[in-house]
Amino acid sequence: MTSPAVSSRDLPHPARDEIRIEGVLHALSDPMRLRIVRELASVGQELTCSHFDLPVTKSTTTHHFRVLRESGVIRQIYRGTAKMNGLRDDDLDDLFPGLLDALLDAAGRQAARLGEDGA
């Protein structure tokens, strides 16, 4: 039996049982990455990388998405030429019940307290 061909466009993601809380907390400790996750959570659907208007260079944006993907916070897949980003909230909720909701709530409260833009 041969293994299925893997596209050069397939991106590596940790399996659910490989996701570690340390990696998740590290990924969410950066304001830009937290901003990405808050927006994904508020929209509730996959978004393209270009949807996010971050005040950083394209290479830094790419780095932030890679950290989120490699920690298991988001899943990235190609649809045509677009790289789509989706929150792995089901996996995170199963592994760490309530963690993502608590972090997103705390981030929202902080943004409101500091007068920052919503998501």
C-alpha positions as CSV (number, residue, x, y, z in Angstrom):
1,M,0.0,0.0,0.0
2,T,1.3,3.4,-0.9
3,S,0.9,6.5,1.2
4,P,-1.1,9.3,-0.3
5,A,0.8,12.0,-2.1
6,V,1.4,15.1,0.0
7,S,1.1,18.4,-1.9
8,S,4.0,20.8,-1.5
9,R,1.3,23.2,-0.5
10,D,0.2,21.1,2.5
11,L,1.2,22.8,5.7
12,P,2.3,20.9,8.8
13,H,0.0,21.0,11.8
14,P,0.3,19.3,15.1
15,A,-2.2,16.5,15.7
16,R,-4.7,17.2,18.5
17,D,-2.7,15.1,21.0
18,E,0.5,17.0,20.2
19,I,-0.9,20.4,21.1
20,R,0.7,21.6,24.3
21,I,-0.6,24.3,26.6
22,E,2.9,26.0,26.8
23,G,2.8,26.4,23.0
24,V,-0.8,27.7,23.0
25,L,0.0,30.2,25.7
26,H,3.2,31.3,24.0
27,A,1.4,31.8,20.7
28,L,-1.3,33.9,22.4
29,S,1.1,36.0,24.4
30,D,1.9,38.2,21.4
31,P,-0.5,41.1,20.7
32,M,-0.5,40.6,17.0
33,R,-1.2,36.9,17.2
34,L,-3.9,37.5,19.9
35,R,-5.5,40.1,17.5
36,I,-5.6,37.4,14.7
37,V,-7.2,34.9,17.0
38,R,-9.7,37.4,18.4
39,E,-10.8,38.3,14.8
40,L,-11.1,34.6,13.8
41,A,-13.2,33.9,16.9
42,S,-15.4,36.9,16.3
43,V,-16.1,36.1,12.7
44,G,-16.5,32.4,13.3
45,Q,-15.3,31.3,9.9
46,E,-12.1,30.9,7.9
47,L,-10.4,34.1,6.7
48,T,-7.5,34.6,4.2
49,C,-4.2,35.9,5.4
50,S,-4.7,39.1,3.3
51,H,-7.9,39.8,5.3
52,F,-5.9,40.8,8.3
53,D,-4.6,44.4,8.3
54,L,-1.7,44.1,10.7
55,P,0.7,47.0,11.3
56,V,3.8,44.8,10.6
57,T,5.7,43.7,7.5
58,K,4.5,40.8,5.4
59,S,7.3,38.6,6.6
60,T,6.4,39.3,10.3
61,T,2.7,38.5,9.5
62,T,3.8,35.2,8.0
63,H,5.8,34.5,11.1
64,H,2.8,35.1,13.3
65,F,0.6,32.8,11.3
66,R,3.3,30.1,11.4
67,V,3.6,30.3,15.2
68,L,-0.2,30.1,15.6
69,R,-0.3,27.1,13.2
70,E,2.6,25.2,14.7
71,S,1.2,25.7,18.2
72,G,-2.1,24.2,17.1
73,V,-4.2,27.4,17.6
74,I,-5.1,27.7,13.9
75,R,-5.4,25.5,10.9
76,Q,-4.2,26.8,7.6
77,I,-5.2,25.3,4.3
78,Y,-5.0,26.4,0.7
79,R,-8.2,26.9,-1.3
80,G,-7.1,27.7,-4.8
81,T,-4.4,30.4,-4.4
82,A,-5.8,31.6,-1.0
83,K,-4.3,30.4,2.3
84,M,-7.3,30.1,4.6
85,N,-7.0,30.4,8.4
86,G,-9.4,28.8,10.8
87,L,-9.4,28.7,14.6
88,R,-9.0,25.2,16.0
89,D,-11.4,26.0,18.8
90,D,-12.9,22.5,18.9
91,D,-9.5,20.9,19.5
92,L,-8.5,23.6,22.0
93,D,-11.8,23.3,23.9
94,D,-11.5,19.5,24.1
95,L,-7.9,19.7,25.4
96,F,-8.2,22.8,27.6
97,P,-11.9,23.4,28.4
98,G,-12.7,27.0,28.8
99,L,-9.2,28.3,28.2
100,L,-9.7,29.9,24.8
101,D,-13.0,31.5,25.9
102,A,-11.4,32.9,29.1
103,L,-8.4,34.3,27.2
104,L,-10.6,35.9,24.5
105,D,-12.9,37.4,27.2
106,A,-9.9,38.7,29.1
107,A,-8.4,40.2,25.8
108,G,-11.7,41.8,25.0
109,R,-11.9,43.4,28.5
110,Q,-8.4,44.6,28.2
111,A,-9.1,46.2,24.8
112,A,-12.2,47.9,26.1
113,R,-10.3,49.2,29.2
114,L,-7.5,50.5,27.0
115,G,-9.8,51.9,24.4
116,E,-8.4,49.7,21.7
117,D,-10.3,48.6,18.6
118,G,-12.7,45.6,19.0
119,A,-11.4,42.4,17.6
